[in-house]
Amino acid sequence: MSDLPLIQADRAVPPPAATTSTGGRGRRRRLRLLSRTDRVVITLMVLVPLLLVTGFVWLPAAATVLLSGTNWDGIGPLNEIEFIGARNYSDVVNNYPPFVPAVQHNLLWLAVLFVIATPFGMFLAVLLDKELKGSRFYQTALYLPVVLSLALIGFVWQLLYSRDQGLINAVFGSNVDWYGDSSVNIWAVMVASGWRHVGYIMLLYLAGLKGVDPSLREAAAVDGASESRTFFRVVFPVLRPINIIVLVVTVIESLRAFDLVWVVNKGRNGLELISALVTQNVVGEASRIGFGSALATIMLIVSLVFITIYLATVMRENRE
C-alpha cells in the first residue's frame, strides 16, 4: 500500500521526450503558418539589401582592385586595357611626391582624433550620463555637427578662419590665413574635423553607458572605489564592444577625411590626403584611372584590416 502514491506520482509526470517532441512540432507548425506573402516579403528583405550592397560596394571595390593593375586612362575602350601588374603601386611609393606627405597627414589626422577628440568625446559622455540639468540640450548641441556634412563644416569654420573677416583674427587682432598657410592649415582643418568627431564619439559612448548594469557601479562603490577608478576598472572594460566600434570609426574617419580638405583647397598646399589624391587622379585633369585605383586599393586594404578586427571581435563575443 505504501508504494501506491509513488506509482501514481510517477504516472502524473510526463516523460521529457514528449515535451521536447511537442516543442519541435510547435516550431515546425509556426514555420508552416507563414503565408506565401510572408515568405516573399522575407525573401525580398534579404535579397534587396544584398543586391544593393553587392552592386554599390563589393563590385566597385573589386573593379578598383582590378583596375589598379592597369594603365587605363578612362577614355579608351575596355578591350584595349593593358595590365601592368604592380607598376602603379611602385610608382605611388617611389615616383609620386605627394604620397608621403599624404600618408603623414593621414597618420597625424588619426593621432589627433584618437588621442584628443575621442577621449574628449568619451569624457563628455560620462558627464552627460550623470543626468545633469539640461543634459538633453547639451546632447543635442554636441551631436548637431554630426548631422552636418564635412563640406558644410568647412564653410562654417571659414567664418572663423577667414583672414579678413574671420572671428579668430578679429578677436586676437592677428592676420593669419588659417586655410591658406601650409604651416597651419592642416591643424585648422583637424580642429574642424575634431569638432564633428567629438559629438559622434560622445553619442556612441553615451549609448554604451546607458547599457551598463548599475549593480556593477554599486558594488564598486560598496568596495570604496572612487568614480574614476570605478570607470577605468569596472565600466570601461564592459564597454569593450563600443571601444572596438570607436576604433574602427576613428580609423575610417581619418582615411575618408576628404570633403573638408577638398572644399578648402582640393587637397593641395599642405592638405594632401590619400583620399584627395585618389580624386585628383581619377576625376581630375590627369584622368589616370589605374593609378588612382592603386591609391584607392591602399586605402581599402588599411580599412579592411580594422574592419576585420571588429567583425572577428563581434563574432567571437556572440559565440561566447
C-alpha angles and dihedrals in degrees: 000000000000092000095056098083090050092053091048091049091052090051091050093058112082115227114258093234091061091055093049092048091050091052092050092049089049093054092048090048091053090051090051090051090068109108124225089256091054091052092049091050093049091048092050092047089057100035101046097054089043091054092046093050091046094048099042102031117019100036094048090046091051091046090051092053091048094047091050087074094055138072094226115151095197094249108074123076118277093242090063095056111127119213111222100175117219096346093111091054090049091050091048092055101035109025107030111084098192092058098077094048089046092054090047092050092048090051091047089049090051092048093051093047093044100042102035114015098040097050090045091053090049090050091053090049091054091051094047091047088067090071094240120187108280093013092141090058092049092049091053094045093049094045095046095085089057090064091055121081119244089245091058090045088055090056092046093053090046085073087061099037101043110125095217104031104013121130095229095055090043093053097044097034092235132137102214120151095219095184098034103045108087092208095062108019095086089057092045094054092044090056089053091046092046090052089062095039093055092061092049094050091045090056094048094050093042090056090049093049091052088059097052113112107251090215089070092061092042091053091049091049091051089053089054098251118157121238094256093047090047091052098048097038102036114014101036095055089051088056092062095122090051090048091055091049091049091050092052093044092050093050093047092047090053091051098044095045090129109119096062099049092041091056091048102049109330092265098301138116099040098335099088112150130169092243091053091049090053091054093045091055099039103041101012130093092279093061094195101160096174094048093046090048089056090055090047091050090055089054090047093053093049091049093048091055092062094037089054090051090052095048092046090052093049094047092048091052091049091054090050 
